[in-house]
Amino acid sequence: MADLTALIDTYCAAWSEPDPDRRRALLSEVWADGATYTDPTVHAAGLDGLLAHIDGVLSARPGTRVVRVSRVDDHHGLARFAWRLIFPDGTALPDGLDFAEVGADGRLTRIVGFFGPLGDLSEPDRPAQAG
């Protein structure tokens, strides 16, 4: 897939698709063989691993959608984008941030996700870095 924004939007659409067969079809378009997905709650390998994780998320939160809420920023086969999980009533969780690696074939080889806003480095649980 040549257009990176379309690639990421198809990936997000897979997270929002309630039908498992359609979800598999969407993700198959953009997910490379052996690709991995990692967030604070899971590390999933391969298409079936990610599909099982998405199924669990959608089962626990029926009707939710994942929507990209930033532009897709990229360089050197890497990309980042912000997203939001929206509930059927319109409420949402705090935005998340994903980093993606894109393979030579134009499909995703790795996603690393983070939940919520970036923390302030001066917060007590993280020592400030000397500059």
Buried (B, 14 or more C-beta within 10 A) or exposed (E): BEEBBEBBBBBBBBBBBEEEEEBBEBBEBBBBEEBBBBBEEBEBEBBEBBBEBBEEBBEEEEEBBBBBBEEBEBEEEEBBBBBBBBEEEEEBBEBBBBBBBBBEEBBBBBBBBBEEEEEEEEEEEEEEEEE
